[in-house]
Amino acid sequence: MPRRTKLRTQQLPRGATARSSRKRDDNYDEMEAYGTGLPSSTSSYTSMASMEISGRRKYDDYKPEAYRDEDDDEDQEIYVVRQNCGYFAILFSLVQTVILGVMMWQCGVAPIQLNPMLGPYPDALSEWGGKNAPLIVEDGEWWRLVTPILLHAGLFHLVGNVAVQLEMGILFEKEWGTIRWLIIYIGSGAGSSILSVIFMPQAVSVGSSGAVMGLFGAKLAEIVLRVCERDDTVQSRVAHKVRKEQCCAVTCSVIVVLLFSFVPYVDWAAHVGGLLAGLAMGFMIFSLELEYCFWQLFWLLIGFALTFAGFMASLTHMYSGEIEIIEQLRDVCGYYTTTFADYECNCMRSEYFSNMNNGNAAA
């Protein structure tokens, strides 16, 4: 069996870029390839040995931090990333967990026939900011395009999404940096909600799976853009190997999610919308990593055109009045009470604040 090498990540030195790192790799390879023959005389040998030691010391000061322990552990490959931790991938996961816990504590846990995900009653999802088509389109509550990212239908739903965020989302944030990760994550979440309003206006939906699919789409865009990147340096070869493994993992994950998107109680439109939004934004954002200016500009324009046209066309259609909106969803409590027998609304926002005001007045 071929020997399996270990891989660990290490942060890119401050102020360094991917292209400057490639230049340092070139210099390193040139120094390694520069002559190893022994001279004929002792004096020449001493001189050459001192030059080699001096050159090695100078290079140790010059080369990236990631390569300084390569000779100490030949079995370990080091993958240089932009930062040491995926801060917002962890933060979003914590916030989503806390919100679901508070929601279930305040609103109760619905019977399994009402919520198979083992979570709160459906009306609570809308009250806490879930995607609700009539409230978004007709009442102007546009913030509901983003807030579903923070909400989940139940424990099963939460565990599935958070597991992916903590496993792959953290690595993507370390690779891309926090700003890029946030743009893709939030933008894909909004794109997933927009497409869900268009194709599934009859359902109240929540979850970060659309945003996670956007991360997958952006990673696929990055892999496509950098597939022809040269691999004549140590770090570029490691990066190619990592992206090759990521391509297989992300593709399989996307296929599995899309297959499960047509199961009852799953919002397929949100998954597709997040994937397409992430793919378009990925072409725009990661075009700047390309080596040649022509291809940078070409893919930047392609990515910008896809992103701008996609969002504008979707928003225009969403507000065109052609969507068959269920007006009863404006009153989620009344809708679910008439839909399910013995349904009780115990998490209405208006009742909660009115009870608070009555309590304060009595005090």
C-alpha positions as CSV (number, residue, x, y, z in Angstrom):
1,M,0.0,0.0,0.0
2,P,1.2,3.5,-0.7
3,R,2.4,5.4,2.4
4,R,-0.3,7.9,3.6
5,T,1.1,11.2,4.5
6,K,-0.2,13.4,7.3
7,L,-1.6,16.8,6.6
8,R,-1.9,19.8,8.9
9,T,-2.8,23.4,8.2
10,Q,-0.7,26.4,9.1
11,Q,-1.5,30.1,8.7
12,L,0.0,32.1,5.8
13,P,2.5,34.6,7.2
14,R,1.1,38.1,7.8
15,G,1.1,40.3,4.8
16,A,1.7,37.3,2.4
17,T,-0.5,36.4,-0.5
18,A,-1.0,33.3,-2.5
19,R,1.1,34.7,-5.4
20,S,3.9,35.9,-3.1
21,S,3.9,32.4,-1.5
22,R,4.3,30.8,-4.9
23,K,7.3,33.1,-5.7
24,R,9.0,32.0,-2.4
25,D,8.4,28.4,-3.4
26,D,10.1,29.1,-6.8
27,N,13.2,30.5,-5.0
28,Y,13.2,27.6,-2.6
29,D,13.1,25.1,-5.5
30,E,15.9,26.9,-7.3
31,M,18.1,26.9,-4.2
32,E,17.6,23.2,-3.7
33,A,18.5,22.4,-7.3
34,Y,21.7,24.5,-7.3
35,G,24.6,22.0,-7.5
36,T,25.6,19.4,-4.9
37,G,29.0,18.3,-6.3
38,L,32.0,18.1,-4.0
39,P,35.1,20.2,-4.9
40,S,38.6,18.6,-5.3
41,S,40.5,20.6,-2.7
42,T,40.0,20.8,1.1
43,S,40.1,24.6,1.1
44,S,37.4,24.8,-1.6
45,Y,35.3,22.2,0.2
46,T,35.5,24.3,3.4
47,S,34.5,27.4,1.4
48,M,31.6,25.7,-0.3
49,A,30.4,24.2,3.0
50,S,30.4,27.5,4.7
51,M,28.5,29.0,1.7
52,E,25.9,26.2,1.9
53,I,25.4,26.7,5.6
54,S,25.2,30.4,5.2
55,G,22.7,30.1,2.3
56,R,20.6,27.6,4.3
57,R,20.5,30.0,7.3
58,K,19.5,32.9,5.0
59,Y,16.7,30.9,3.4
60,D,15.5,29.8,6.9
61,D,14.9,33.4,7.6
62,Y,13.2,34.0,4.2
63,K,11.0,31.0,3.5
64,P,7.5,30.7,4.9
65,E,6.9,29.4,8.4
66,A,5.1,26.4,7.0
67,Y,8.3,24.9,5.5
68,R,10.7,25.2,8.4
69,D,9.9,21.8,9.9
70,E,9.5,19.9,6.6
71,D,12.9,18.2,7.0
72,D,12.0,17.2,10.6
73,D,9.0,15.1,9.6
74,E,9.0,13.8,6.0
75,D,5.7,12.1,6.5
76,Q,3.9,15.3,7.3
77,E,2.6,17.7,4.6
78,I,1.7,21.2,5.6
79,Y,-1.2,23.1,3.9
80,V,-0.9,26.9,4.2
81,V,-4.2,28.6,5.1
82,R,-5.2,32.3,5.7
83,Q,-6.0,32.0,9.4
84,N,-5.8,29.5,12.2
85,C,-9.4,29.1,13.2
86,G,-12.9,29.3,11.7
87,Y,-14.3,31.8,14.1
88,F,-17.7,32.5,12.5
89,A,-18.4,28.9,11.6
90,I,-18.1,28.1,15.3
91,L,-20.0,31.2,16.3
92,F,-22.9,30.6,13.9
93,S,-23.2,27.0,15.2
94,L,-23.3,28.1,18.8
95,V,-25.9,30.8,18.1
96,Q,-28.1,28.4,16.2
97,T,-27.9,25.8,19.0
98,V,-28.8,28.4,21.7
99,I,-31.7,29.8,19.6
100,L,-33.2,26.4,19.1
101,G,-32.8,25.6,22.8
102,V,-34.5,28.8,23.9
103,M,-37.3,28.4,21.3
104,M,-38.0,24.8,22.6
105,W,-37.9,26.0,26.2
106,Q,-40.3,28.9,25.6
107,C,-42.6,27.3,23.0
108,G,-42.5,23.7,23.9
109,V,-41.8,20.6,21.8
110,A,-44.4,19.6,19.2
111,P,-45.7,16.1,18.8
112,I,-43.8,14.0,16.3
113,Q,-46.7,14.0,13.8
114,L,-46.5,17.8,13.7
115,N,-42.8,18.2,13.6
116,P,-40.8,15.0,12.7
117,M,-37.5,16.9,13.4
118,L,-38.2,16.9,17.1
119,G,-38.6,20.6,17.6
120,P,-41.0,23.4,18.4
121,Y,-44.5,24.0,16.9
122,P,-44.6,25.2,13.3
123,D,-46.1,28.6,14.2
124,A,-43.1,29.3,16.4
125,L,-40.8,29.1,13.4
126,S,-42.6,31.9,11.7
127,E,-42.8,34.0,14.9
128,W,-39.1,33.8,15.4
129,G,-38.2,34.9,11.8
130,G,-38.7,32.0,9.5
131,K,-39.3,32.4,5.8
132,N,-43.0,33.4,5.3
133,A,-43.9,34.4,1.8
134,P,-46.8,36.8,2.4
135,L,-45.0,38.6,5.2
136,I,-41.9,39.0,3.0
137,V,-43.6,40.0,-0.3
138,E,-46.6,41.9,0.9
139,D,-45.7,43.2,4.4
140,G,-42.1,44.1,3.5
141,E,-40.4,42.0,6.2
142,W,-37.3,41.6,3.9
143,W,-35.1,40.6,6.9
144,R,-36.9,37.2,6.8
145,L,-34.7,36.4,3.8
146,V,-31.7,36.2,6.2
147,T,-32.9,35.2,9.6
148,P,-33.9,31.6,8.6
149,I,-30.2,30.9,8.6
150,L,-30.2,31.1,12.4
151,L,-33.3,28.9,12.9
152,H,-33.8,25.2,12.7
153,A,-36.9,23.0,12.7
154,G,-35.6,20.6,15.4
155,L,-32.8,18.7,16.9
156,F,-32.3,16.4,13.9
157,H,-32.2,19.3,11.6
158,L,-29.8,21.2,13.8
159,V,-27.3,18.4,14.3
160,G,-27.1,17.7,10.6
161,N,-26.3,21.3,9.6
162,V,-24.0,22.1,12.5
163,A,-22.0,18.9,11.9
164,V,-21.3,20.0,8.4
165,Q,-20.5,23.6,9.4
166,L,-18.0,22.4,12.1
167,E,-16.3,19.9,9.8
168,M,-16.1,21.6,6.4
169,G,-17.2,25.1,7.2
170,I,-14.3,25.7,9.6
171,L,-11.8,24.5,7.0
172,F,-13.3,26.7,4.3
173,E,-13.2,29.8,6.6
174,K,-9.5,29.0,7.4
175,E,-8.8,28.8,3.7
176,W,-10.8,31.8,2.5
177,G,-10.6,34.1,5.4
178,T,-13.6,35.3,7.5
179,I,-14.7,38.2,5.2
180,R,-15.0,36.0,2.2
181,W,-16.7,33.2,4.2
182,L,-19.3,35.6,5.6
183,I,-20.1,37.1,2.2
184,I,-20.7,33.6,0.7
185,Y,-22.5,32.2,3.8
186,I,-25.0,35.1,4.2
187,G,-25.4,35.8,0.5
188,S,-26.1,32.1,-0.2
189,G,-28.6,32.0,2.7
190,A,-30.5,35.0,1.2
191,G,-30.4,33.4,-2.2
192,S,-31.9,30.2,-0.8
193,S,-34.7,32.1,0.8
194,I,-35.5,34.1,-2.3
195,L,-35.8,30.9,-4.5
196,S,-37.8,29.3,-1.7
197,V,-40.3,32.1,-1.7
198,I,-40.7,31.8,-5.5
199,F,-41.1,28.0,-5.8
200,M,-42.4,27.1,-2.3
201,P,-44.5,30.0,-1.1
202,Q,-46.9,27.7,0.7
203,A,-44.4,26.6,3.4
204,V,-42.7,28.3,6.3
205,S,-39.1,27.2,6.2
206,V,-36.0,27.6,8.3
207,G,-32.4,26.3,8.4
208,S,-28.8,27.0,7.4
209,S,-28.7,24.2,4.8
210,G,-29.1,26.7,2.0
211,A,-26.1,28.7,3.3
212,V,-24.1,25.4,3.7
213,M,-24.9,24.5,0.1
214,G,-23.6,27.9,-0.9
215,L,-20.3,27.1,0.7
216,F,-20.2,23.9,-1.3
217,G,-21.0,25.8,-4.5
218,A,-18.3,28.4,-3.8
219,K,-15.7,25.6,-3.2
220,L,-16.7,24.0,-6.5
221,A,-16.2,27.3,-8.2
222,E,-12.8,27.7,-6.6
223,I,-11.7,24.2,-7.7
224,V,-12.8,24.9,-11.3
225,L,-10.9,28.2,-11.4
226,R,-7.7,26.7,-10.0
227,V,-7.7,23.3,-11.7
228,C,-5.1,24.5,-14.3
229,E,-2.9,26.2,-11.7
230,R,0.7,25.1,-12.0
231,D,2.0,22.6,-9.4
232,D,5.8,23.0,-9.7
233,T,6.3,24.1,-6.1
234,V,5.9,22.3,-2.8
235,Q,2.9,24.2,-1.6
236,S,1.1,24.2,-4.9
237,R,1.4,20.4,-5.0
238,V,-0.1,20.1,-1.5
239,A,-2.9,22.5,-2.5
240,H,-3.7,20.5,-5.6
241,K,-3.9,17.3,-3.5
242,V,-6.2,19.0,-1.0
243,R,-8.5,20.5,-3.6
244,K,-8.7,17.1,-5.3
245,E,-9.9,15.4,-2.1
246,Q,-12.3,18.3,-1.5
247,C,-13.8,18.0,-4.9
248,C,-14.8,14.4,-4.3
249,A,-16.1,15.2,-0.8
250,V,-18.1,18.3,-1.8
251,T,-19.6,16.6,-4.9
252,C,-20.8,13.6,-3.0
253,S,-22.3,15.9,-0.3
254,V,-24.1,18.0,-2.9
255,I,-25.5,14.9,-4.5
256,V,-26.7,13.5,-1.2
257,V,-28.3,16.8,-0.1
258,L,-30.1,17.2,-3.5
259,L,-31.4,13.6,-3.3
260,F,-32.9,14.2,0.1
261,S,-34.3,17.6,-1.0
262,F,-37.4,16.0,-2.3
263,V,-38.3,14.2,0.9
264,P,-41.4,15.6,2.6
265,Y,-40.8,18.5,5.0
266,V,-37.5,19.4,3.1
267,D,-37.3,22.7,1.2
268,W,-35.6,21.7,-2.1
269,A,-35.8,25.2,-3.5
270,A,-33.7,26.6,-0.7
271,H,-31.0,24.0,-1.3
272,V,-30.8,24.7,-5.0
273,G,-30.9,28.5,-4.5
274,G,-28.1,28.4,-2.0
275,L,-26.0,26.2,-4.3
276,L,-26.5,28.4,-7.3
277,A,-25.8,31.6,-5.3
278,G,-22.6,30.2,-3.8
279,L,-21.4,29.0,-7.2
280,A,-21.9,32.4,-8.8
281,M,-20.3,34.3,-5.9
282,G,-17.4,31.8,-5.9
283,F,-16.5,32.6,-9.5
284,M,-16.5,36.3,-8.7
285,I,-14.6,36.1,-5.5
286,F,-12.0,33.5,-6.3
287,S,-11.2,34.9,-9.7
288,L,-8.8,37.3,-7.9
289,E,-6.6,34.3,-7.0
290,L,-5.8,33.5,-10.6
291,E,-2.2,34.2,-11.8
292,Y,-2.9,36.0,-15.1
293,C,-4.7,39.4,-15.2
294,F,-6.7,38.4,-18.3
295,W,-8.3,35.4,-16.6
296,Q,-8.8,37.4,-13.4
297,L,-10.9,40.0,-15.3
298,F,-12.7,37.4,-17.4
299,W,-13.9,35.3,-14.5
300,L,-14.6,38.4,-12.4
301,L,-17.0,39.7,-15.0
302,I,-18.6,36.2,-15.5
303,G,-19.1,35.8,-11.7
304,F,-20.4,39.4,-11.3
305,A,-22.8,39.0,-14.2
306,L,-24.1,35.7,-12.8
307,T,-24.5,37.0,-9.3
308,F,-26.1,40.3,-10.2
309,A,-28.4,38.8,-12.9
310,G,-29.4,35.9,-10.7
311,F,-30.4,38.1,-7.7
312,M,-32.1,40.8,-9.7
313,A,-34.1,38.4,-11.8
314,S,-35.2,36.4,-8.7
315,L,-36.1,39.6,-6.7
316,T,-38.0,41.0,-9.7
317,H,-40.0,37.8,-10.1
318,M,-40.6,37.5,-6.4
319,Y,-42.2,41.0,-6.3
320,S,-44.0,40.7,-9.7
321,G,-47.3,39.4,-8.2
322,E,-47.1,36.2,-10.1
323,I,-46.4,34.0,-7.1
324,E,-49.4,32.1,-5.7
325,I,-49.1,33.2,-2.1
326,I,-51.3,31.6,0.6
327,E,-52.8,34.6,2.4
328,Q,-53.7,32.4,5.4
329,L,-50.0,32.2,6.3
330,R,-50.1,35.8,7.3
331,D,-51.8,34.5,10.5
332,V,-49.8,31.4,11.1
333,C,-51.7,30.5,14.3
334,G,-55.0,30.5,12.5
335,Y,-53.6,28.6,9.5
336,Y,-52.2,25.8,11.5
337,T,-55.2,25.7,13.9
338,T,-57.5,25.0,10.9
339,T,-55.0,22.6,9.3
340,F,-54.4,20.4,12.3
341,A,-56.9,19.2,14.8
342,D,-56.3,20.1,18.5
343,Y,-53.5,22.5,17.5
344,E,-52.5,25.1,20.1
345,C,-50.5,28.3,19.5
346,N,-48.5,28.8,22.6
347,C,-45.7,30.9,21.1
348,M,-47.3,33.9,19.6
349,R,-45.2,37.0,19.7
350,S,-48.1,39.4,20.2
351,E,-49.5,37.4,23.1
352,Y,-46.1,37.1,24.7
353,F,-45.5,40.9,24.7
354,S,-49.1,41.7,25.8
355,N,-48.6,39.3,28.7
356,M,-45.4,41.1,29.6
357,N,-47.1,44.5,29.4
358,N,-50.0,43.3,31.6
359,G,-47.5,41.9,34.1
360,N,-45.6,45.2,34.2
361,A,-48.8,47.2,34.6
362,A,-50.0,45.0,37.5
363,A,-46.7,45.4,39.2
